[in-house]
Amino acid sequence: MISKQKATHSSDQAGQNEITGTNSQNKAPNVTRRTRKSHRLFILPLLLVLCTLFYYFGELVDWATWNALRNTFFYGIHDIHRLLFLAPIIYAGYFGRVKGAIIVTLVTFVIFLPRAFFISPFPDPLLRMVLFTIIAGAIGILTGIISNESEKSRQLESFIRNDKKKLLNIIGSMADGVLIIGPDYNIRFMNTVMMSDFGDGINLPCYKHIYNLDGPCDQCIMRDVIDKKQIRKREYRSLNKIYDVVSAPYIDIDNMACLLSIFRKVNQT
């Protein structure tokens, strides 16, 4: 009785440890993502503060009477100084997408206003500031759009990879031989049945590995299947085995048109 209780307790403890280990593995990526996100939120205000200090550095020098730091560069037309604000706007567009770019552009516009209204001695300071803000905002928005499309592309690629992995797992368990050949005649995939009958020929030319030829045969159906998208059936004899072969077009994960053939063993002589 005691031994049974101990065994039950041990199994429960092992199950809890396994669950804890799984949970900790799942939590690790989430913690990493949250840490990266907090770093990004810290970097963006820092960029804005640094750009603002540089933009108003001449006025800060005058206010603090730091004559040793006085330089004519800080008292010139500030169109060049405003270029620094492209850094936080593009950064916000990349990580915060379109919404982030718009918000930081508006914040930048507010930062520019005091100089345009009260400080700048140059003509049309408000017009130049507005034009720069529009151009910088457009660049940030374009960055956000490109970043969005890139993220969608990565997600779609990951989805396709997962689907292909599931498909290949299903194909790998089939009783028939399955062969995927690229347009360059190189073998891209062989399931276990195909490998047991013909050997591993991944990345080898199909005409060499399967048919023992030095080049594509005259009856090769590659172009008909890939270019004309036809499904072709034929018979193939290998030593004492006879196969019914069905070939069809197949689009691989890299968007390459390939040939997929199923070898069904129909007789042994």
C-alpha positions in Angstrom: 0.0 0.0 0.0 2.8 2.4 1.0 4.7 1.5 -2.2 1.7 2.2 -4.3 1.3 5.6 -2.7 4.9 6.4 -3.3 4.7 5.3 -6.9 1.6 7.4 -7.4 3.3 10.4 -5.7 6.4 9.9 -7.9 4.4 9.8 -11.1 2.4 12.9 -10.0 5.6 14.7 -9.2 7.1 13.7 -12.6 4.0 14.9 -14.3 4.1 18.2 -12.5 7.8 18.6 -13.4 7.0 17.9 -17.0 4.2 20.4 -17.0 6.5 22.9 -15.3 9.2 22.3 -17.8 6.8 22.8 -20.7 5.4 25.9 -19.2 8.8 27.4 -18.6 9.8 26.6 -22.2 6.7 28.3 -23.5 7.3 31.3 -21.2 10.9 31.8 -22.2 10.1 33.2 -25.8 7.3 35.4 -24.3 9.7 36.9 -21.8 12.3 37.5 -24.5 9.7 39.2 -26.7 8.6 41.4 -23.8 12.2 42.4 -23.0 12.8 43.4 -26.6 9.6 45.4 -26.7 10.5 47.2 -23.5 14.0 48.0 -25.0 12.4 49.4 -28.1 10.0 51.6 -26.0 13.1 52.9 -24.1 15.2 53.6 -27.2 12.5 55.6 -29.0 12.1 58.3 -26.3 15.9 58.4 -25.9 16.3 59.1 -29.6 13.7 61.9 -29.4 15.4 63.5 -26.4 18.8 63.4 -28.0 17.5 64.9 -31.2 15.7 67.6 -29.3 18.8 68.5 -27.3 20.8 68.8 -30.4 18.1 70.8 -32.2 17.9 73.4 -29.4 21.6 73.1 -28.3 22.4 76.7 -29.4 19.6 78.1 -27.2 20.7 75.9 -24.3 24.2 77.2 -24.6 22.9 80.8 -24.5 20.6 80.0 -21.6 23.4 78.4 -19.5 26.1 80.8 -20.7 28.4 78.0 -21.8 30.6 80.2 -23.9 33.1 77.4 -24.4 30.5 75.4 -26.3 29.3 78.2 -28.5 29.6 77.2 -32.2 28.2 78.9 -35.3 26.9 75.6 -36.5 24.2 75.5 -33.8 23.0 79.0 -34.9 22.6 78.3 -38.6 19.4 77.3 -40.5 18.0 74.3 -38.7 16.9 72.4 -41.8 20.0 70.3 -41.5 19.5 69.8 -37.8 16.0 68.5 -38.4 17.4 65.6 -40.5 18.3 63.9 -37.2 14.7 63.4 -36.4 14.4 61.0 -39.4 16.1 58.4 -37.1 13.3 58.2 -34.5 10.6 58.5 -37.2 12.0 55.6 -39.3 12.7 53.6 -36.1 9.0 54.1 -35.1 7.9 53.1 -38.6 10.0 49.9 -38.5 8.9 48.7 -35.1 5.6 50.5 -34.5 4.5 50.3 -38.1 2.3 53.0 -39.7 0.6 54.0 -36.4 4.0 54.4 -34.6 5.4 56.5 -37.5 2.4 58.9 -37.4 2.5 59.3 -33.6 6.3 60.1 -33.6 5.9 62.5 -36.6 3.2 64.4 -34.7 5.5 64.5 -31.6 8.3 65.8 -33.8 6.0 68.5 -35.2 5.2 69.7 -31.7 9.0 69.8 -30.9 9.6 72.0 -34.0 6.8 74.5 -33.2 8.6 76.7 -30.5 11.5 77.4 -32.9 9.3 78.1 -35.8 7.1 80.6 -33.9 9.4 82.2 -31.4 13.1 81.6 -32.2 14.0 81.3 -35.8 15.2 84.6 -37.4 15.1 83.0 -40.9 12.3 83.5 -43.5 9.3 81.1 -43.7 10.4 79.0 -40.8 6.9 77.5 -40.3 6.6 76.5 -44.0 10.0 74.8 -44.0 9.2 73.0 -40.8 5.8 71.8 -42.2 7.4 70.6 -45.4 10.1 68.6 -43.6 7.5 67.1 -41.3 5.4 65.9 -44.2 8.3 64.4 -46.0 9.7 62.8 -42.8 6.2 61.4 -42.0 5.8 60.0 -45.5 9.2 58.2 -45.1 8.2 56.8 -41.7 4.8 55.6 -43.1 6.5 53.9 -46.1 8.9 52.2 -43.6 5.9 51.0 -41.6 4.1 49.7 -44.8 7.3 47.9 -45.9 7.8 46.4 -42.4 4.1 45.2 -42.4 4.5 43.5 -45.7 7.8 41.9 -44.6 6.1 40.6 -41.5 3.2 39.2 -43.5 5.7 37.6 -45.9 7.6 35.9 -43.0 4.3 34.6 -41.5 3.2 33.3 -44.8 6.5 31.6 -45.4 6.4 30.0 -41.9 2.8 28.8 -42.6 3.9 27.3 -45.9 6.9 25.6 -44.3 4.6 24.1 -41.6 2.1 22.9 -44.2 4.9 21.4 -46.3 6.3 19.6 -43.3 2.9 18.1 -42.6 2.5 17.1 -46.2 5.9 15.5 -46.3 5.2 13.6 -43.1 2.0 12.2 -44.7 3.8 11.4 -47.9 6.6 9.7 -45.9 4.2 7.3 -44.3 2.6 6.2 -47.7 3.0 2.7 -48.9 3.9 3.9 -52.4 7.2 5.5 -53.4 7.1 9.3 -53.7 9.6 11.4 -55.6 9.9 15.2 -56.1 12.2 16.4 -58.9 13.2 20.0 -59.6 13.2 21.6 -63.0 17.0 21.1 -63.0 16.3 17.3 -62.8 17.8 17.1 -59.3 15.9 15.0 -56.7 14.5 17.2 -54.0 12.6 14.6 -51.9 12.3 10.8 -51.6 10.1 9.1 -49.0 11.2 6.0 -47.1 9.6 3.6 -49.6 11.4 5.2 -52.5 14.7 5.2 -50.6 14.4 1.5 -49.7 13.8 0.6 -53.4 16.3 2.9 -55.1 18.6 4.3 -52.3 19.1 7.8 -51.1 19.4 10.1 -54.2 18.6 13.5 -52.7 20.3 16.3 -54.7 21.3 13.8 -57.4 20.0 13.9 -61.0 17.0 11.7 -61.4 18.1 10.3 -64.7 21.4 9.2 -63.1 20.0 7.8 -59.8 16.7 6.3 -61.0 17.3 5.4 -64.6 21.2 5.1 -64.6 21.6 7.4 -67.6 24.1 10.2 -68.3 21.4 12.7 -69.4 17.6 13.1 -69.6 16.0 10.4 -71.7 14.2 11.0 -75.0 10.9 10.1 -73.4 11.4 12.5 -70.4 8.0 13.9 -69.3 9.5 16.8 -67.2 8.6 19.6 -69.6 5.1 18.3 -70.3 4.3 18.0 -66.6 5.9 21.3 -65.5 5.3 23.6 -68.5 2.0 22.2 -69.8 0.8 21.2 -66.3 -0.2 17.7 -67.5 -0.7 14.6 -65.4 1.2 11.7 -67.0 0.9 7.9 -66.4 3.5 5.3 -67.4 5.0 2.0 -66.5 8.5 1.7 -65.2 10.5 -1.6 -64.9 13.5 -1.8 -62.5 15.3 -5.2 -62.3 12.5 -7.6 -61.1 10.0 -4.9 -60.2 7.3 -3.1 -62.2 5.8 0.2 -61.1 2.8 2.2 -62.3 4.1 5.8 -62.2 1.8 8.9 -62.0 3.5 12.3 -62.4 1.9 15.6 -61.7 3.1 19.3 -61.3 4.0 20.4 -57.8 4.9 23.9 -56.5 7.7 23.7 -53.9 8.1 26.0 -50.9 10.5 28.2 -52.9 7.8 28.7 -55.5 9.6 26.5 -57.9 7.6 24.4 -60.3 8.6 20.7 -59.8 7.5 17.2 -60.8 5.9 14.9 -58.2 5.8 11.2 -59.1 4.2 8.3 -57.2 5.7 4.9 -57.8 3.1 2.1 -57.1 4.5 -1.4 -57.1 2.1 -3.6 -59.2 4.1 -6.8 -59.8 7.3 -8.6 -59.1 8.7 -10.9 -61.7 
